[in-house]
Amino acid sequence: MAEKTVYRTMNETLRLIHNRKSVRSYLDKEISRDFKDKIIHSAMRAPTAGNMMLYTIIEVEDQKLKDQLAVSCDNQPFIAKAPFVLLFLADYQRWNDFFTVSEVPDPRPPEEGDLMLACCDALIAAQNAVIAAESMGIGSCYIGDILENYEFHREMFDLPDYVLPITLLCFGYPGKNYQTNKPAPRYPQEFIHYKNRYKRLNSRDFNNMYKTVENRYFPRGEFAENAKNIGQHFYLKKHSSDFMREMNRSVRIALKNWRENGPED
């Protein structure tokens, strides 16, 4: 079914999801406590593994903390200007402490599978918050760079062993250019959605997959540095960038800390 046909048949919720885009410029307008609470409530209504709610949400109100995050999350000044900031944490510490209080005999420490479930829980809750905010005219932006500088962020928020920052969300009423900016294009469904088994893509597939993105952002082939095509561009700008090196280093430290008390391989 063509995208235009899909759009015409959408209900209000589907149209909201279709049109959603990241917002990095906010009006100088506060978000009411009522709306903030509705966003948090919506996050907490998200699906969760075994109804365990393996996440914690920290509302970052202190301006000094926002200022620090704007620097530690890859120098993004708009974080400091966001009127509402939520940090989503994968949290198995709460259950681990509960098992201790409950005097569980010989409890096993949280392992890698527990961490993955907690990460899923936190991200699902975060996306619920995004959609709830969007329904009230409040824009948002995910900050994946919270995965960087693990040691700094751990100390900053006093995080115990089995709690990891997974994503940061900035919320605010969209700035003046919001209506004129189109949502970023997505890759054609045929390259993302398969039935029954995975499909590896060939050179022709990749050319067709990235055609829309290339036409929008690189109409004259102005790629980064010495890149000759969009694949080399993304490798340089994303995969091998300084911020990804820091993110990978940071995550390694976080995983090492998580596994320290776990079983041997």
C-alpha positions in Angstrom: 0.0 0.0 0.0 1.4 3.4 -1.0 2.4 5.8 1.8 -0.1 8.4 0.7 -2.9 5.9 0.8 -1.8 4.7 4.3 -1.8 8.3 5.5 -5.4 9.0 4.3 -6.7 5.9 6.2 -5.0 6.8 9.5 -6.8 7.7 12.7 -5.7 10.5 14.9 -3.2 8.4 16.9 -1.6 6.9 13.8 -1.3 10.3 12.1 0.4 11.7 15.3 2.9 8.8 15.1 3.5 9.3 11.4 4.2 13.1 11.7 6.3 13.0 14.9 9.8 14.5 14.6 12.6 15.3 17.0 12.4 18.8 18.5 15.7 20.5 19.5 14.4 24.1 19.7 11.8 25.1 22.3 9.6 28.0 23.0 10.2 29.9 26.2 7.1 28.3 27.7 6.8 26.1 30.8 5.1 22.7 30.7 2.5 22.5 33.4 2.9 20.1 36.3 -0.3 18.4 35.2 1.1 17.7 31.7 4.4 16.5 33.2 2.6 14.1 35.4 0.5 12.8 32.5 3.7 12.1 30.5 5.2 10.3 33.5 2.0 8.4 34.1 1.9 7.3 30.4 5.4 6.1 30.6 4.5 4.0 33.6 1.6 2.4 31.7 4.0 1.0 29.2 4.3 -2.8 28.7 6.9 -4.3 31.0 8.6 -7.7 31.4 6.6 -9.7 34.0 5.1 -6.5 35.3 8.4 -5.9 37.1 8.9 -2.3 35.8 12.7 -2.7 35.5 13.4 1.0 35.1 13.5 4.2 37.0 12.8 7.7 35.8 14.6 10.7 37.1 13.2 14.1 36.4 16.1 16.5 36.0 14.9 19.8 37.4 18.2 21.4 38.6 19.4 23.8 36.0 23.0 23.0 36.9 22.5 19.4 36.1 20.9 20.3 32.8 23.9 22.5 32.0 26.3 19.6 32.8 24.3 17.2 30.7 24.4 19.6 27.8 28.2 19.2 27.9 28.6 15.6 28.9 26.1 14.4 26.2 28.3 15.4 23.3 27.9 19.2 23.7 24.3 19.8 22.8 23.2 23.2 24.2 19.5 22.7 23.7 19.5 20.1 26.5 20.1 22.9 29.0 17.2 24.9 27.5 14.6 22.1 27.6 11.8 22.9 30.1 11.3 19.2 31.0 14.0 16.5 31.0 13.6 12.8 32.0 16.4 10.3 32.4 15.4 6.7 31.9 17.4 4.1 33.7 17.6 0.3 33.3 17.1 -0.7 36.9 17.6 -4.1 38.5 18.9 -2.7 41.7 15.4 -2.2 43.1 14.6 -5.9 42.6 18.0 -7.0 43.9 17.4 -5.0 47.0 13.9 -6.4 47.4 15.2 -9.9 47.2 17.7 -9.1 50.0 15.0 -7.5 52.1 12.8 -10.6 51.5 15.6 -12.8 52.7 15.7 -14.9 49.5 18.1 -17.8 50.2 21.3 -17.6 48.1 20.0 -15.2 45.5 21.8 -15.0 42.1 23.0 -11.5 41.1 21.5 -9.8 38.0 23.1 -11.1 34.8 23.2 -10.0 31.1 19.7 -11.2 30.3 18.3 -9.2 33.2 20.1 -6.2 31.9 18.6 -6.6 28.4 15.1 -6.9 29.8 15.6 -3.8 31.9 16.9 -1.9 28.9 13.8 -2.9 26.9 11.5 -1.9 29.8 13.1 1.5 30.0 13.0 2.3 26.3 9.4 1.1 25.9 8.4 3.4 28.8 10.3 6.3 27.2 8.5 5.9 23.9 5.1 5.9 25.7 6.2 9.3 27.2 7.1 10.6 23.8 3.7 9.7 22.3 1.8 11.1 25.3 3.7 14.4 25.0 3.1 14.6 21.3 -0.6 14.2 21.9 -0.5 17.4 24.0 1.5 19.4 21.5 4.8 18.9 23.3 7.8 17.9 21.3 10.7 15.7 22.3 14.1 14.5 21.5 16.0 11.4 22.5 19.5 11.8 23.7 21.4 8.6 23.1 24.6 10.3 24.2 23.7 9.7 27.8 25.4 6.3 27.2 28.7 8.2 27.0 30.7 9.2 30.1 29.3 6.4 32.3 31.5 7.2 35.3 30.6 10.9 35.2 26.8 10.2 34.9 26.9 7.5 37.5 28.4 9.9 40.0 26.2 12.8 38.9 23.0 10.8 39.7 24.3 8.6 42.5 23.6 5.4 40.6 24.2 2.1 42.3 25.7 -1.0 40.6 22.7 -2.4 38.9 21.4 0.9 37.4 22.4 2.1 34.0 21.4 5.3 32.0 19.7 4.1 28.8 18.2 7.3 27.3 17.6 10.9 28.1 14.5 12.7 26.8 14.1 16.4 26.4 10.6 17.9 26.1 9.3 21.3 25.2 6.8 23.2 23.1 8.3 23.2 19.5 10.0 26.4 18.3 9.0 28.5 15.3 10.5 26.3 12.5 8.7 23.1 13.7 5.8 23.4 11.2 8.0 24.0 8.2 10.4 21.1 8.9 9.4 17.8 7.5 9.8 14.6 9.5 13.0 12.8 8.5 12.5 10.1 5.8 12.4 6.5 6.8 13.7 3.6 4.7 11.2 1.8 2.5 9.3 -0.9 4.3 10.6 -3.7 1.9 14.1 -3.3 3.4 13.0 -3.3 7.0 10.0 -5.6 7.2 10.4 -9.3 6.2 8.2 -12.4 6.7 9.4 -15.5 8.5 13.1 -15.1 8.0 15.9 -12.5 7.7 17.1 -11.2 4.4 20.6 -9.9 3.6 20.7 -7.0 1.2 22.9 -6.6 -1.9 24.4 -3.6 -3.5 21.3 -2.9 -5.6 19.1 -3.1 -2.5 21.2 -0.7 -0.6 21.2 1.8 -3.5 17.4 1.7 -3.5 17.2 1.8 0.3 19.2 4.9 0.8 18.0 6.8 -2.4 15.4 8.9 -0.5 17.9 9.9 2.3 20.6 10.7 -0.2 18.3 12.8 -2.4 17.1 14.8 0.6 20.4 15.4 2.5 23.1 15.0 -0.2 21.5 16.2 -3.5 24.9 17.3 -4.8 26.9 14.5 -3.3 28.5 16.6 -0.6 29.6 13.9 1.7 31.8 14.2 4.8 35.6 14.5 4.4 36.8 12.2 1.6 33.7 10.0 1.5 32.7 8.9 -2.0 29.2 7.7 -1.2 26.6 7.7 1.5 27.9 4.5 3.1 31.3 5.9 3.6 29.7 9.2 4.9 27.8 7.4 7.6 30.8 5.3 8.5 32.9 8.4 9.1 30.1 10.5 10.8 28.5 7.8 12.9 30.2 4.4 13.2 33.8 5.5 13.5 33.2 8.9 15.1 34.7 10.1 18.3 31.4 10.1 20.1 30.8 6.4 19.2 34.3 5.5 20.4 33.4 7.1 23.7 30.0 5.5 23.8 31.5 2.1 23.3 34.2 2.7 25.9 31.6 3.9 28.3 29.2 0.9 27.7 32.1 -1.5 28.2 32.8 0.0 31.6 29.1 -0.2 32.5 28.8 -3.8 31.4 32.0 -4.7 33.3 30.6 -3.1 36.4 27.3 -5.0 36.0 29.0 -8.3 35.5 31.5 -8.0 38.3 29.5 -10.0 40.7 28.0 -12.3 38.1 28.8 -15.9 37.4 31.9 -17.0 35.5 31.6 -17.6 31.7 
